[in-house]
Amino acid sequence: MPVFLHVPKTGGTSIESALGWHGIAAGMCHLKHLGGYRAPRPYELRGTLKDAGWEPWHTPPANFVQDSWMIVRNPYSRAASEFVYAAMTRKAQDATFHKLTPGYRNTNCVSFQAAVQDMLGPMAENGLLKCYREVDYTVQGMNACDTKNQGTGLSSHHVPQSVMGSCAQRVFSYEKCLSNEEGQCPDPRTGAMQDNILKFVHDRYSKDVNFDEKIMSWNPAVPHPDLEACWEDFDPVVLKAFNAIYAADFKKFGYSMIQPKPNAVDGNSTFEEAAHETFKPSHASLGELEKRLTKDDYIVSLAGPRCPF
């Protein structure tokens, strides 16, 4: 049976839940204490990252895994999703999530850019990640890096997808391959057409699996904050640093980089609400919108995978 490798913020929890409903252990569903199965994880974890305290289901394998597969996502979208997720999980401790506003808003972009900048600092300075970049994320090269460096300070939610990608036999695109209908989609590494995720899952796991259930879903009545539009207006220093850290992901998985605007000045962001169609002055903040919801309603539904026995 194929082995699913879970990169954070690429739809992995939905995959684990969809498989879990049909008695198939994947990712978090290997963990007994979280309601999972007794089936052992079918690969050895990369020790340096495991020792750094990473979640087992997010820790890359120590070596290439035959008949394995993973999902990749545009690095800009993945970072935006992670920012909202992190803000949501911390909303009892700080007001970042509640201050976000649907659509484009300068204040959204300021908060998002600050979070990206904070994330990039430890990654740029980390010896292990620098070594991984130098060996172009090859399994053999990363194994050598692990003998000389530690993963302390790195987060599974931030590390480039290329770390996991080196161990996966098949790669699917979140944007083009994740659908509720069977079909074809391009392989993000080669461009060749392949079965999409649902067709692959039906052929290799069970025809009964579906992706109808939404995990960590957003309330359809509440527009999303438009963080994607912030990138082109970022301080060029921050944008170039992000592009450098994730250069391999852009190259290996076929995503285009956003470059600073020609007139952009290092050290200055150019967030401008009037220039974006999704800016709506009438939009209330997420905190204000949440107060209007009934006690059983939500803006974001946070849920782990369902792993029934």
DACORHU-V303486 format. One record per residue. N is the residue number from 1. OMEGA is omega in whole degrees, 0 to 359 (none if undefined). BURIAL is b if it has 16 or more other C-alpha atoms within 10 Angstrom, else e. D_LAST is the distance of its C-alpha to the last C-alpha in whole Angstrom. Layout:
N:OMEGA:BURIAL:D_LAST / N:OMEGA:BURIAL:D_LAST
//
This chain:
1:181:e:18 / 2:182:b:20 / 3:180:b:19 / 4:177:b:19 / 5:191:b:21 / 6:170:b:21 / 7:181:b:24 / 8:176:b:24 / 9:175:b:25 / 10:180:b:25 / 11:186:b:22 / 12:180:b:19 / 13:177:b:17 / 14:178:b:17 / 15:181:b:17 / 16:180:b:13 / 17:180:b:12 / 18:178:b:13 / 19:183:b:12 / 20:179:b:8 / 21:183:b:8 / 22:173:e:9 / 23:182:e:7 / 24:182:b:9 / 25:176:b:10 / 26:175:b:13 / 27:182:b:15 / 28:184:b:13 / 29:170:b:10 / 30:186:b:11 / 31:184:b:12 / 32:186:e:10 / 33:176:e:12 / 34:179:e:11 / 35:184:e:8 / 36:186:b:7 / 37:177:b:7 / 38:182:e:9 / 39:180:e:11 / 40:175:e:14 / 41:190:b:16 / 42:176:e:18 / 43:177:e:22 / 44:180:e:24 / 45:176:b:24 / 46:191:b:28 / 47:183:b:29 / 48:181:b:32 / 49:174:b:29 / 50:181:b:26 / 51:178:e:29 / 52:176:b:30 / 53:180:e:27 / 54:174:b:25 / 55:182:e:21 / 56:184:b:20 / 57:176:b:18 / 58:183:b:22 / 59:180:b:24 / 60:176:b:25 / 61:178:b:25 / 62:183:b:28 / 63:177:b:29 / 64:182:b:29 / 65:178:b:26 / 66:177:e:26 / 67:178:e:24 / 68:179:b:23 / 69:181:b:24 / 70:177:b:24 / 71:175:b:25 / 72:184:b:29 / 73:176:b:30 / 74:184:b:34 / 75:179:b:35 / 76:179:b:37 / 77:180:e:34 / 78:179:b:31 / 79:178:b:34 / 80:178:b:34 / 81:180:b:30 / 82:179:b:30 / 83:180:b:33 / 84:179:b:32 / 85:181:b:28 / 86:179:e:30 / 87:180:b:32 / 88:182:b:30 / 89:180:e:28 / 90:191:e:31 / 91:176:e:33 / 92:183:e:33 / 93:178:e:35 / 94:190:e:37 / 95:184:e:38 / 96:182:b:38 / 97:184:b:35 / 98:180:b:37 / 99:177:b:40 / 100:182:b:39 / 101:176:b:40 / 102:181:b:39 / 103:179:b:41 / 104:177:b:44 / 105:181:b:45 / 106:182:b:47 / 107:174:e:45 / 108:185:b:42 / 109:179:b:43 / 110:179:e:45 / 111:181:b:42 / 112:180:b:40 / 113:179:b:42 / 114:179:e:43 / 115:178:b:39 / 116:179:b:39 / 117:178:b:42 / 118:180:e:41 / 119:186:b:38 / 120:183:b:40 / 121:180:e:42 / 122:182:e:40 / 123:180:b:39 / 124:184:e:42 / 125:186:e:43 / 126:182:b:40 / 127:181:b:42 / 128:181:b:38 / 129:176:b:38 / 130:178:b:42 / 131:178:b:41 / 132:180:b:38 / 133:183:b:41 / 134:180:e:44 / 135:177:e:42 / 136:173:e:40 / 137:174:b:37 / 138:181:b:37 / 139:181:b:34 / 140:180:e:37 / 141:179:e:39 / 142:177:b:36 / 143:177:b:36 / 144:178:e:39 / 145:183:b:39 / 146:181:b:36 / 147:186:e:39 / 148:187:e:41 / 149:176:e:39 / 150:181:b:37 / 151:182:b:34 / 152:178:b:35 / 153:179:e:35 / 154:178:b:33 / 155:178:b:30 / 156:182:b:27 / 157:184:b:28 / 158:185:b:32 / 159:180:b:32 / 160:181:b:33 / 161:180:b:31 / 162:177:b:33 / 163:177:b:31 / 164:184:b:28 / 165:180:b:30 / 166:184:b:32 / 167:187:b:29 / 168:177:b:27 / 169:180:e:28 / 170:178:b:28 / 171:178:b:28 / 172:178:b:28 / 173:176:b:30 / 174:186:b:28 / 175:189:e:31 / 176:187:e:32 / 177:182:b:29 / 178:186:b:26 / 179:175:b:26 / 180:179:e:25 / 181:176:e:27 / 182:179:b:27 / 183:179:e:30 / 184:177:b:32 / 185:179:b:33 / 186:171:b:35 / 187:184:b:33 / 188:181:b:34 / 189:186:e:36 / 190:185:e:38 / 191:179:e:38 / 192:180:e:38 / 193:180:e:36 / 194:174:b:32 / 195:176:b:29 / 196:188:b:28 / 197:182:b:24 / 198:178:b:23 / 199:178:b:25 / 200:180:b:24 / 201:179:b:20 / 202:182:e:21 / 203:189:e:23 / 204:180:e:20 / 205:183:e:17 / 206:176:e:17 / 207:184:e:19 / 208:182:e:17 / 209:174:b:16 / 210:181:b:18 / 211:183:b:19 / 212:181:e:20 / 213:180:e:18 / 214:178:e:20 / 215:182:b:19 / 216:185:b:22 / 217:180:e:24 / 218:178:e:28 / 219:183:e:29 / 220:180:e:31 / 221:182:e:34 / 222:178:e:35 / 223:179:e:36 / 224:164:b:35 / 225:183:b:38 / 226:181:b:39 / 227:181:b:39 / 228:182:b:39 / 229:181:b:43 / 230:191:b:44 / 231:184:b:43 / 232:180:b:47 / 233:178:b:48 / 234:166:b:47 / 235:182:b:49 / 236:179:b:50 / 237:180:b:50 / 238:181:b:46 / 239:180:b:45 / 240:177:b:47 / 241:178:b:45 / 242:180:b:42 / 243:180:b:43 / 244:181:e:44 / 245:185:b:40 / 246:183:b:38 / 247:181:b:41 / 248:179:b:39 / 249:178:b:36 / 250:184:b:39 / 251:186:e:40 / 252:187:e:38 / 253:169:b:36 / 254:178:b:38 / 255:181:b:39 / 256:177:e:42 / 257:170:b:43 / 258:180:e:45 / 259:177:e:48 / 260:177:b:51 / 261:183:e:53 / 262:182:e:57 / 263:182:e:58 / 264:182:b:55 / 265:178:e:57 / 266:179:e:55 / 267:182:e:54 / 268:171:e:54 / 269:184:b:51 / 270:180:b:52 / 271:184:b:50 / 272:186:e:52 / 273:185:b:50 / 274:182:e:53 / 275:186:e:52 / 276:183:e:49 / 277:183:e:48 / 278:175:b:45 / 279:178:b:47 / 280:182:e:47 / 281:184:e:49 / 282:183:e:48 / 283:174:e:44 / 284:178:e:43 / 285:178:e:41 / 286:178:b:37 / 287:178:b:38 / 288:179:e:40 / 289:181:b:38 / 290:179:b:35 / 291:182:e:37 / 292:182:e:38 / 293:173:e:34 / 294:184:e:33 / 295:181:e:31 / 296:181:e:28 / 297:187:e:29 / 298:168:b:28 / 299:174:b:30 / 300:177:b:27 / 301:179:e:23 / 302:181:e:22 / 303:175:e:18 / 304:180:e:15 / 305:177:b:13 / 306:185:b:10 / 307:181:b:7 / 308:178:e:4 / 309:none:e:0
//
